[in-house]
């Protein structure tokens, strides 16, 4: 009985904290001066691996099988200067 009571109490607390966090507005941070300098200097911007994967996948949308695999390999391994 104690275990059941503790489980019910834990679930109620878990739900109430989720509801409380949902009311908090999301504040977008302004980009830092370092980030702004990196994008406005004309220096190459480093692309994250996840973004690179997303871009290559969009470009390979019509390819299938070995052709897609070869394209993705070359696309992901290219170094942006």
N, CA, C and O atoms as a printed pandas DataFrame, in Angstrom:
     atom_number atom_name residue_name chain_id  residue_number  x_coord  y_coord  z_coord
0              1         N          UNK        A               1    0.816   -1.192    0.000
1              2        CA          UNK        A               1    0.000    0.000    0.000
2              3         C          UNK        A               1    0.863    1.261    0.000
3              4         O          UNK        A               1    0.537    2.253   -0.651
4              5         N          UNK        A               2    1.975    1.202    0.746
5              6        CA          UNK        A               2    2.871    2.361    0.789
6              7         C          UNK        A               2    3.500    2.621   -0.578
7              8         O          UNK        A               2    3.685    3.770   -0.979
8              9         N          UNK        A               3    3.824    1.549   -1.282
9             10        CA          UNK        A               3    4.428    1.694   -2.597
10            11         C          UNK        A               3    3.441    2.333   -3.560
11            12         O          UNK        A               3    3.808    3.216   -4.336
12            13         N          UNK        A               4    2.207    1.898   -3.515
13            14        CA          UNK        A               4    1.180    2.470   -4.386
14            15         C          UNK        A               4    0.980    3.949   -4.086
15            16         O          UNK        A               4    0.856    4.761   -5.003
16            17         N          UNK        A               5    0.947    4.295   -2.817
17            18        CA          UNK        A               5    0.778    5.692   -2.421
18            19         C          UNK        A               5    1.962    6.532   -2.910
19            20         O          UNK        A               5    1.776    7.646   -3.399
20            21         N          UNK        A               6    3.162    6.002   -2.780
21            22        CA          UNK        A               6    4.347    6.734   -3.235
22            23         C          UNK        A               6    4.347    6.910   -4.757
23            24         O          UNK        A               6    4.745    7.961   -5.261
24            25         N          UNK        A               7    3.901    5.883   -5.488
25            26        CA          UNK        A               7    3.829    5.989   -6.942
26            27         C          UNK        A               7    2.819    7.038   -7.374
27            28         O          UNK        A               7    3.084    7.817   -8.290
28            29         N          UNK        A               8    1.673    7.063   -6.727
29            30        CA          UNK        A               8    0.645    8.058   -7.044
30            31         C          UNK        A               8    1.160    9.454   -6.731
31            32         O          UNK        A               8    0.983   10.378   -7.525
32            33         N          UNK        A               9    1.799    9.609   -5.574
33            34        CA          UNK        A               9    2.341   10.911   -5.185
34            35         C          UNK        A               9    3.423   11.371   -6.165
35            36         O          UNK        A               9    3.454   12.540   -6.548
36            37         N          UNK        A              10    4.295   10.471   -6.567
37            38        CA          UNK        A              10    5.362   10.817   -7.506
38            39         C          UNK        A              10    4.784   11.214   -8.860
39            40         O          UNK        A              10    5.257   12.170   -9.474
40            41         N          UNK        A              11    3.771   10.498   -9.333
41            42        CA          UNK        A              11    3.189   10.835  -10.629
42            43         C          UNK        A              11    2.469   12.177  -10.590
43            44         O          UNK        A              11    2.531   12.943  -11.552
44            45         N          UNK        A              12    1.788   12.468   -9.485
45            46        CA          UNK        A              12    1.103   13.760   -9.357
46            47         C          UNK        A              12    2.130   14.889   -9.331
47            48         O          UNK        A              12    1.928   15.920   -9.973
48            49         N          UNK        A              13    3.218   14.710   -8.604
49            50        CA          UNK        A              13    4.257   15.739   -8.560
50            51         C          UNK        A              13    4.913   15.913   -9.927
51            52         O          UNK        A              13    5.225   17.032  -10.335
52            53         N          UNK        A              14    5.118   14.815  -10.623
53            54        CA          UNK        A              14    5.709   14.885  -11.950
54            55         C          UNK        A              14    4.831   15.641  -12.923
55            56         O          UNK        A              14    5.323   16.446  -13.713
56            57         N          UNK        A              15    3.538   15.389  -12.869
57            58        CA          UNK        A              15    2.608   16.081  -13.762
58            59         C          UNK        A              15    2.511   17.562  -13.413
59            60         O          UNK        A              15    2.445   18.407  -14.307
60            61         N          UNK        A              16    2.501   17.881  -12.131
61            62        CA          UNK        A              16    2.359   19.281  -11.744
62            63         C          UNK        A              16    3.593   20.082  -12.126
63            64         O          UNK        A              16    3.477   21.253  -12.488
64            65         N          UNK        A              17    4.772   19.476  -12.052
65            66        CA          UNK        A              17    5.974   20.218  -12.437
66            67         C          UNK        A              17    6.010   20.435  -13.948
67            68         O          UNK        A              17    6.499   21.464  -14.412
68            69         N          UNK        A              18    5.497   19.474  -14.718
69            70        CA          UNK        A              18    5.449   19.640  -16.165
70            71         C          UNK        A              18    4.488   20.763  -16.548
71            72         O          UNK        A              18    4.764   21.534  -17.466
72            73         N          UNK        A              19    3.384   20.851  -15.857
73            74        CA          UNK        A              19    2.406   21.912  -16.118
74            75         C          UNK        A              19    2.980   23.255  -15.714
75            76         O          UNK        A              19    2.766   24.251  -16.405
76            77         N          UNK        A              20    3.702   23.303  -14.614
77            78        CA          UNK        A              20    4.288   24.557  -14.156
78            79         C          UNK        A              20    5.332   25.052  -15.143
79            80         O          UNK        A              20    5.427   26.257  -15.377
80            81         N          UNK        A              21    6.119   24.155  -15.729
81            82        CA          UNK        A              21    7.131   24.556  -16.700
82            83         C          UNK        A              21    6.516   24.991  -18.013
83            84         O          UNK        A              21    7.125   25.770  -18.746
84            85         N          UNK        A              22    5.334   24.512  -18.328
85            86        CA          UNK        A              22    4.689   24.868  -19.593
86            87         C          UNK        A              22    4.251   26.329  -19.597
87            88         O          UNK        A              22    4.102   26.920  -20.666
88            89         N          UNK        A              23    4.042   26.919  -18.425
89            90        CA          UNK        A              23    3.605   28.304  -18.343
90            91         C          UNK        A              23    4.746   29.302  -18.507
91            92         O          UNK        A              23    4.495   30.488  -18.726
92            93         N          UNK        A              24    5.975   28.856  -18.409
93            94        CA          UNK        A              24    7.122   29.750  -18.492
94            95         C          UNK        A              24    7.362   30.119  -19.955
95            96         O          UNK        A              24    7.537   29.234  -20.793
96            97         N          UNK        A              25    7.371   31.418  -20.273
97            98        CA          UNK        A              25    7.614   31.816  -21.665
98            99         C          UNK        A              25    9.058   31.543  -22.056
99           100         O          UNK        A              25    9.971   31.646  -21.237
100          101         N          UNK        A              26    9.242   31.198  -23.307
101          102        CA          UNK        A              26   10.574   30.923  -23.820
102          103         C          UNK        A              26   11.183   32.240  -24.273
103          104         O          UNK        A              26   10.603   32.953  -25.092
104          105         N          UNK        A              27   12.349   32.556  -23.738
105          106        CA          UNK        A              27   13.032   33.793  -24.077
106          107         C          UNK        A              27   14.184   33.452  -24.995
107          108         O          UNK        A              27   15.060   32.658  -24.651
108          109         N          UNK        A              28   14.173   34.064  -26.171
109          110        CA          UNK        A              28   15.269   33.841  -27.113
110          111         C          UNK        A              28   16.428   34.727  -26.732
111          112         O          UNK        A              28   16.272   35.926  -26.503
112          113         N          UNK        A              29   17.600   34.111  -26.668
113          114        CA          UNK        A              29   18.790   34.879  -26.334
114          115         C          UNK        A              29   19.297   35.582  -27.584
115          116         O          UNK        A              29   19.237   35.044  -28.689
116          117         N          UNK        A              30   19.790   36.776  -27.387
117          118        CA          UNK        A              30   20.422   37.492  -28.490
118          119         C          UNK        A              30   21.779   36.855  -28.740
119          120         O          UNK        A              30   22.442   36.425  -27.796
120          121         N          UNK        A              31   22.197   36.789  -29.987
121          122        CA          UNK        A              31   23.506   36.193  -30.259
122          123         C          UNK        A              31   24.609   36.989  -29.589
123          124         O          UNK        A              31   24.550   38.216  -29.513
124          125         N          UNK        A              32   25.605   36.283  -29.110
125          126        CA          UNK        A              32   26.717   36.945  -28.441
126          127         C          UNK        A              32   27.551   37.713  -29.458
127          128         O          UNK        A              32   27.428   37.494  -30.663
128          129         N          UNK        A              33   28.379   38.592  -28.979
129          130        CA          UNK        A              33   29.226   39.385  -29.856
130          131         C          UNK        A              33   30.182   38.489  -30.627
131          132         O          UNK        A              33   30.502   38.760  -31.784
132          133         N          UNK        A              34   30.634   37.424  -29.983
133          134        CA          UNK        A              34   31.557   36.498  -30.641
134          135         C          UNK        A              34   30.859   35.793  -31.804
135          136         O          UNK        A              34   31.449   35.628  -32.872
136          137         N          UNK        A              35   29.612   35.380  -31.603
137          138        CA          UNK        A              35   28.865   34.705  -32.661
138          139         C          UNK        A              35   28.561   35.660  -33.809
139          140         O          UNK        A              35   28.629   35.270  -34.975
140          141         N          UNK        A              36   28.230   36.897  -33.490
141          142        CA          UNK        A              36   27.958   37.877  -34.532
142          143         C          UNK        A              36   29.210   38.181  -35.335
143          144         O          UNK        A              36   29.142   38.334  -36.554
144          145         N          UNK        A              37   30.351   38.270  -34.665
145          146        CA          UNK        A              37   31.608   38.550  -35.353
146          147         C          UNK        A              37   31.965   37.406  -36.292
147          148         O          UNK        A              37   32.480   37.631  -37.387
148          149         N          UNK        A              38   31.690   36.184  -35.864
149          150        CA          UNK        A              38   32.015   35.020  -36.686
150          151         C          UNK        A              38   31.176   34.992  -37.956
151          152         O          UNK        A              38   31.653   34.540  -38.996
152          153         N          UNK        A              39   29.942   35.465  -37.890
153          154        CA          UNK        A              39   29.072   35.416  -39.059
154          155         C          UNK        A              39   29.248   36.627  -39.963
155          156         O          UNK        A              39   28.916   36.552  -41.146
156          157         N          UNK        A              40   29.754   37.733  -39.449
157          158        CA          UNK        A              40   29.871   38.933  -40.263
158          159         C          UNK        A              40   31.280   39.189  -40.770
159          160         O          UNK        A              40   31.474   40.076  -41.601
160          161         N          UNK        A              41   32.273   38.438  -40.295
161          162        CA          UNK        A              41   33.657   38.659  -40.713
162          163         C          UNK        A              41   33.937   38.199  -42.131
163          164         O          UNK        A              41   34.905   38.649  -42.745
164          165         N          UNK        A              42   33.127   37.331  -42.650
165          166        CA          UNK        A              42   33.414   36.762  -43.951
166          167         C          UNK        A              42   34.223   35.477  -43.798
167          168         O          UNK        A              42   34.531   34.803  -44.781
168          169         N          UNK        A              43   34.562   35.149  -42.561
169          170        CA          UNK        A              43   35.274   33.902  -42.297
170          171         C          UNK        A              43   34.285   32.752  -42.469
171          172         O          UNK        A              43   33.089   32.930  -42.239
172          173         N          UNK        A              44   34.766   31.575  -42.869
173          174        CA          UNK        A              44   33.855   30.449  -43.061
174          175         C          UNK        A              44   33.176   30.051  -41.749
175          176         O          UNK        A              44   33.805   30.027  -40.691
176          177         N          UNK        A              45   31.908   29.745  -41.837
177          178        CA          UNK        A              45   31.136   29.336  -40.679
178          179         C          UNK        A              45   31.198   27.822  -40.581
179          180         O          UNK        A              45   30.961   27.123  -41.566
180          181         N          UNK        A              46   31.512   27.317  -39.407
181          182        CA          UNK        A              46   31.616   25.876  -39.220
182          183         C          UNK        A              46   30.205   25.291  -39.129
183          184         O          UNK        A              46   29.384   25.741  -38.329
184          185         N          UNK        A              47   29.940   24.290  -39.954
185          186        CA          UNK        A              47   28.633   23.652  -39.996
186          187         C          UNK        A              47   28.688   22.407  -39.117
187          188         O          UNK        A              47   29.615   21.605  -39.224
188          189         N          UNK        A              48   27.701   22.252  -38.257
189          190        CA          UNK        A              48   27.683   21.081  -37.381
190          191         C          UNK        A              48   27.433   19.815  -38.198
191          192         O          UNK        A              48   26.915   19.874  -39.313
192          193         N          UNK        A              49   27.806   18.681  -37.631
193          194        CA          UNK        A              49   27.641   17.409  -38.326
194          195         C          UNK        A              49   26.168   17.140  -38.610
195          196         O          UNK        A              49   25.823   16.601  -39.662
196          197         N          UNK        A              50   25.305   17.513  -37.676
197          198        CA          UNK        A              50   23.869   17.288  -37.860
198          199         C          UNK        A              50   23.333   18.127  -39.016
199          200         O          UNK        A              50   22.536   17.641  -39.818
200          201         N          UNK        A              51   23.764   19.375  -39.105
201          202        CA          UNK        A              51   23.326   20.230  -40.210
202          203         C          UNK        A              51   23.876   19.729  -41.538
203          204         O          UNK        A              51   23.187   19.769  -42.557
204          205         N          UNK        A              52   25.113   19.260  -41.521
205          206        CA          UNK        A              52   25.722   18.721  -42.727
206          207         C          UNK        A              52   24.947   17.502  -43.212
207          208         O          UNK        A              52   24.706   17.348  -44.410
208          209         N          UNK        A              53   24.558   16.638  -42.277
209          210        CA          UNK        A              53   23.788   15.442  -42.609
210          211         C          UNK        A              53   22.445   15.832  -43.213
211          212         O          UNK        A              53   21.993   15.227  -44.186
212          213         N          UNK        A              54   21.821   16.831  -42.639
213          214        CA          UNK        A              54   20.513   17.290  -43.129
214          215         C          UNK        A              54   20.625   17.844  -44.547
215          216         O          UNK        A              54   19.788   17.545  -45.399
216          217         N          UNK        A              55   21.657   18.653  -44.802
217          218        CA          UNK        A              55   21.834   19.238  -46.131
218          219         C          UNK        A              55   22.137   18.170  -47.180
219          220         O          UNK        A              55   21.596   18.206  -48.286
220          221         N          UNK        A              56   23.003   17.225  -46.828
221          222        CA          UNK        A              56   23.339   16.159  -47.777
222          223         C          UNK        A              56   22.133   15.277  -48.063
223          224         O          UNK        A              56   21.938   14.841  -49.198
224          225         N          UNK        A              57   21.323   15.011  -47.044
225          226        CA          UNK        A              57   20.135   14.181  -47.232
226          227         C          UNK        A              57   19.137   14.861  -48.168
227          228         O          UNK        A              57   18.487   14.192  -48.971
228          229         N          UNK        A              58   19.012   16.177  -48.071
229          230        CA          UNK        A              58   18.118   16.904  -48.984
230          231         C          UNK        A              58   18.620   16.816  -50.419
231          232         O          UNK        A              58   17.835   16.649  -51.352
232          233         N          UNK        A              59   19.930   16.931  -50.586
233          234        CA          UNK        A              59   20.498   16.871  -51.933
234          235         C          UNK        A              59   20.386   15.474  -52.527
235          236         O          UNK        A              59   20.311   15.324  -53.747
236          237         N          UNK        A              60   20.374   14.449  -51.678
237          238        CA          UNK        A              60   20.337   13.063  -52.151
238          239         C          UNK        A              60   18.916   12.514  -52.204
239          240         O          UNK        A              60   18.731   11.298  -52.242
240          241         N          UNK        A              61   17.927   13.371  -52.208
241          242        CA          UNK        A              61   16.536   12.920  -52.097
242          243         C          UNK        A              61   16.095   12.012  -53.243
243          244         O          UNK        A              61   15.247   11.148  -53.022
244          245         N          UNK        A              62   16.624   12.163  -54.443
245          246        CA          UNK        A              62   16.185   11.343  -55.571
246          247         C          UNK        A              62   17.004   10.077  -55.775
247          248         O          UNK        A              62   16.657    9.245  -56.613
248          249         N          UNK        A              63   18.074    9.922  -55.029
249          250        CA          UNK        A              63   18.969    8.782  -55.219
250          251         C          UNK        A              63   18.580    7.627  -54.313
251          252         O          UNK        A              63   18.006    7.837  -53.245
252          253         N          UNK        A              64   18.893    6.398  -54.737
253          254        CA          UNK        A              64   18.572    5.215  -53.935
254          255         C          UNK        A              64   19.731    4.238  -53.973
255          256         O          UNK        A              64   20.526    4.230  -54.914
256          257         N          UNK        A              65   19.817    3.415  -52.938
257          258        CA          UNK        A              65   20.780    2.317  -52.890
258          259         C          UNK        A              65   22.226    2.762  -52.881
259          260         O          UNK        A              65   22.603    3.684  -52.157
260          261         N          UNK        A              66   23.038    2.091  -53.701
261          262        CA          UNK        A              66   24.482    2.335  -53.740
262          263         C          UNK        A              66   24.797    3.759  -54.222
263          264         O          UNK        A              66   25.772    4.367  -53.781
264          265         N          UNK        A              67   23.970    4.277  -55.121
265          266        CA          UNK        A              67   24.191    5.635  -55.624
266          267         C          UNK        A              67   24.055    6.645  -54.482
267          268         O          UNK        A              67   24.871    7.558  -54.357
268          269         N          UNK        A              68   23.022    6.479  -53.653
269          270        CA          UNK        A              68   22.815    7.380  -52.509
270          271         C          UNK        A              68   23.943    7.237  -51.492
271          272         O          UNK        A              68   24.438    8.228  -50.955
272          273         N          UNK        A              69   24.338    6.006  -51.237
273          274        CA          UNK        A              69   25.402    5.745  -50.268
274          275         C          UNK        A              69   26.701    6.422  -50.708
275          276         O          UNK        A              69   27.380    7.056  -49.900
276          277         N          UNK        A              70   27.042    6.287  -51.986
277          278        CA          UNK        A              70   28.261    6.911  -52.509
278          279         C          UNK        A              70   28.161    8.437  -52.444
279          280         O          UNK        A              70   29.125    9.113  -52.085
280          281         N          UNK        A              71   26.992    8.973  -52.792
281          282        CA          UNK        A              71   26.811   10.422  -52.747
282          283         C          UNK        A              71   26.943   10.945  -51.321
283          284         O          UNK        A              71   27.623   11.944  -51.086
284          285         N          UNK        A              72   26.296   10.277  -50.369
285          286        CA          UNK        A              72   26.348   10.708  -48.974
286          287         C          UNK        A              72   27.778   10.653  -48.442
287          288         O          UNK        A              72   28.195   11.525  -47.681
288          289         N          UNK        A              73   28.525    9.630  -48.844
289          290        CA          UNK        A              73   29.909    9.520  -48.385
290          291         C          UNK        A              73   30.734   10.688  -48.862
291          292         O          UNK        A              73   31.488   11.273  -48.085
292          293         N          UNK        A              74   30.603   11.043  -50.142
293          294        CA          UNK        A              74   31.381   12.163  -50.669
294          295         C          UNK        A              74   30.876   13.484  -50.118
295          296         O          UNK        A              74   31.669   14.378  -49.826
296          297         N          UNK        A              75   29.595   13.612  -49.976
297          298        CA          UNK        A              75   29.023   14.874  -49.474
298          299         C          UNK        A              75   29.444   15.134  -48.028
299          300         O          UNK        A              75   29.804   16.257  -47.676
300          301         N          UNK        A              76   29.398   14.109  -47.203
301          302        CA          UNK        A              76   29.736   14.298  -45.787
302          303         C          UNK        A              76   31.245   14.430  -45.563
303          304         O          UNK        A              76   31.670   15.014  -44.565
304          305         N          UNK        A              77   32.048   13.902  -46.466
305          306        CA          UNK        A              77   33.487   13.962  -46.256
306          307         C          UNK        A              77   34.122   15.203  -46.841
307          308         O          UNK        A              77   35.291   15.473  -46.565
308          309         N          UNK        A              78   33.398   15.969  -47.639
309          310        CA          UNK        A              78   33.975   17.185  -48.222
310          311         C          UNK        A              78   34.201   18.219  -47.138
311          312         O          UNK        A              78   33.362   18.430  -46.262
312          313         N          UNK        A              79   35.348   18.854  -47.220
313          314        CA          UNK        A              79   35.700   19.901  -46.258
314          315         C          UNK        A              79   35.342   21.245  -46.859
315          316         O          UNK        A              79   35.756   21.579  -47.969
316          317         N          UNK        A              80   34.569   22.008  -46.112
317          318        CA          UNK        A              80   34.228   23.363  -46.540
318          319         C          UNK        A              80   35.371   24.284  -46.104
319          320         O          UNK        A              80   35.746   24.291  -44.931
320          321         N          UNK        A              81   35.910   25.037  -47.014
321          322        CA          UNK        A              81   37.077   25.878  -46.711
322          323         C          UNK        A              81   36.746   27.031  -45.808
323          324         O          UNK        A              81   37.627   27.821  -45.469
